[in-house]
Amino acid sequence: LALYFGMNTSEPKLLEFLTYAGIQISDGEVSQLLIHEQEDFHAEKDAVYEAGLRSSPWQHTDDTATRVNGQNQHCHIVCNPVYTAYQTRPTKERLAVLDVLRNGRARRFRLNATALRYLDLAGVPLSQATHQRLQAWSAETDVAMDEATFEQALAQRLPSLGVQARKAIVDAAAVAAYQLETDLPVVRALVCDDAPQFNWLTRERMLCWVHEGRPYKKLSPVVAVHQRHVADFLRRFWAYYHELLAYRQQPTPGERARLDAAFDTLFATQTGY
């Protein structure tokens, strides 16, 4: 396992190594050893991940495209300074991110006031009749449902929903259920980019400083004075970031207040470019 997963040794080379060591083994058995009876490792991975989720109220997350058996999928990364976890999912939509934060548990849904509030924030156009039915539903019951039960109730109560509206309701109900769960660590804040699938998932969201800096680097001013404006802002931008890093090492109330005011000053900058 260490040679294959840790050192990227191919299966033919593993077979060659074992043969040189005097072990009579087939290539099929080498493959079996790599992919079967790994329950202890999976259990350890789950324990590490959930301990990492409990270790801090905030988590950093992102995703990147990856190929699985020739198909495009997405590798989701969740981390903080004490651990990093990777999970690969077919998509990077909101429910997929939620599945990752819930470590693959069976999905739960809850149509309550929180779900209705998220629907308002989503800005998805819903008819007055749909709004009224959703409000009546939320008033009748506020319990978590499994996916099959929720899908059945949604089909009975709102049989003519459009694809976009239906997805928004499903997402909102899943997030509302997640935020009230007690048998798993619920993330309070995500540090991430501004991708829409991260909306609503946690009560707070902090945008990644590196992602914020990328658009400024993409600017290509031609006029000399504009070039100076961009260069000056980027210098101040990264200087402030390093002040944040220093504050993290030695936080004080006075420095917190100063940085809070300096943040507003930095991002209120108007250059004329």
N, C-alpha and C positions, 0 to 999 in steps of 0.2 A: 504493500500500500504506500509506503514512504517513497519507494523508487518510482512508482507509477504516478501518483498524484503530487508528490512533493518535488520530484526531480524530472518529471515529464519523460520518463523512460518508456519507450513503446513496448507493447506486448511481445513482439518478436524478440526484442533485446532482453526482456525479462526472461523469456524462455531460454535464450542463449546463455544468460548468466546462470540460471538454475542448472542447466545441463552441464556447464563447465564445473559447477560445484558438486557434480556427481548425483544430481537428483533426476530420477526418471519421471517426467511429468509431461502431459500433453498440452498443446496450446489451448484446447477447450477448458482444461482444468485451471490453467492460469487465468482465463477470462472469468471462470466461475468464482475464483478466489477474490477477484476484484469487485464483482458486482452483487454477490449474494452473501447472506448472513452477516450484514453490516449493521444490524439493529442497534448494537451497543454504541457504535459510532454516531448513528443518527440521534439516539437518545442524548448522547453527550453534546452533540451540536445544538439540539433544542434547548438543553439546560444552559449552555453558554449564552445562547441568543437571548433567552428570557431573562437571565441574570443581567445581561447587558441592557435590556430594555428597562429593568428596574433600577439600574445604577444611576440614572439621571432623569430629570423631568423633560430634558430635550434630547433629540436625536437628529443626526445629520443623515440626509438621504439623497440619492440620485439614481439614475438608471442609465444603462448603455446597451446598445444593440449587440446581440450575440447570435451565433448560429447553433442550432441544435438539430442534429440529424438532417442537415441541409435546409432547415426551415428558419426563418427570421423570428427570433424571440428577444426577450429583454432581461438583462441581468440587473436586479435591484440590489443596491448597496445600502445598508443601514449601519451606522457606526456612531461612536463618540470616542473620546481619548482612550478608553480602556478596552475596546473590542471593535471588531468589524465582522459583519455577517453578510453573506451573499445568497440570494435566492433567484432562480430563473423562472420567469413566467411567460406565457405566450404573448401577453400584451403589457402595456404600461398604463392602462386606463385606471381610473380612480379605484374601482373595486379590486384590481390587481394589487395596487399599492396597499390597500386596506388588508388584503389577504396576507401580504408580507408582514405588515405590522402586527397582525394577529397570529403570525407563525403558522398559517395554513389551517387553522381551525375552521370547522363548518361555519358558513356565513350565518349571521343573525340580522334581523331587521326589526325596526321599531318605528311606527308612524306616530310621532308625538309633536309637541309644539316646536321642539328643536328641529325636527325634520322639515316642518312647514316653514320655519324661518330660513333654513338653508335653501329651500325652493325659491323663496323670495329673492335671496341673494344671487341665485343662479341666473335670474332674469329669463328663464324659459317661459314663453307665453303659454299660459293655461287659461282655459275658458272659465267663466264665472261658475258654471255648473260643476266643473272639475274641482275648483277651489272649494265649493260648498260640500261636495262629497268627501274630499280629503279632510276638511275640518270636522265633519260629522264622524268620520272614521276615527280621527285622533281623539275626539271627545268620548267615543264609546269604549275604547280600550287603549291602554298604554303598556303593552307587554311585548317582550321580545319573541319573535317568531323565527322558525327555521325557514330556509329558502323555499321549500316546497309549499309550506303553509302560506307564506307571504305572497308568492306568485299566484296561488289559487285565489286568495282574497283580492288581489289586485285585478285579476281577470274578471272576477265576479262584480266588483264594485265599479271598475272603470274599463269596460271591455273594448272601448273604441279609442284608446289612447294612441297618439302617434309615437313613433320610435323615439324621438328626442325627448318628449315629455315623459314617456315611460322610463327612460334611462335616468332622467333627473330625479324622479320619484324614488326609484330603486336605490340610487346612490345616496340620496338624502336619508332614507330610512336605514341604510346600512351604517352610515356614519353616526346617526343618532343612537343606534343600538351600541355601537362600539364605544362611544363616549360614556355610556352608563355601565359598561361591563365591570365586574368585580373579580372574576376568576383569572384575569390576565393583566399584565402591566399595560395601562393605557398611557400613551405618549401625550404629554401636555403640549409640547411645542416641537415643530419640525424646522430644521435649518435646511433650506433647499433653494432651488431656483424658482422662477415665477411661472412654471408650467401649470396649466389649469388643473391637471389631475391631483395636485396637492392642495387645492382649495378645500376648505371645510374640514379636512381630515382631523385636525387637532384644534384645540381652542386658541392656540397662538401659532404664528408662523414667522420665522425670521429668515429673511432672504440672504443668501450666501454672498459674502463680500466679493469673492472672485467672479461670480456671475454678474454682479453689479458692475465690476470694472471692465468687463469684456466689451460692451458697446462703445465705451470711450476710446478703447484701443483701435476700434474699427473705423473711427473717424479719419478722414483723409483731407485735411484742410490744405488749400493751395496758397491762400494769401498769408503772408508772413505773420501778420498780427494774429490771425486765427490760429496758426501753428503755435504761437506763444501762449495763447489762451488755453489751448488743449494741454500743452506741456505743463503749464502752471497748475491747472486743475488736477491733472494726474499726479503731480508731485505732492500736492496737498492731500489728495485722496489716499495715497499709500502712506504718507506720513501719519495721517490720522489712524489708519489701520494698525500701524506699528505702535501707536500710543494705546490702542485698545489691547494689543497683546501684552504690553507692559502693565496695563491696569489689571489684566487677568492674573498676573503674577503677584501684584501687591495692591489689591483694591482698597480704596479709602472713600468715605462719603464725599469729601471735598473733590477728589479727582472724578468721582462719578458725576457730580453736578457740573464740573467743568467740561467733561466729555459730552454730556447731554446737550449743553449749550453749543459746543463746538460742532456737533453733528448738524444741528439746525442751521448754523452759519455756513457750513461746508455745502450743504445741499440746497441752500437758498441762493447759491452763486448764479449770477447772470453776467455773461461775458459780452453779449452782442454777436457771438458767432452762432 
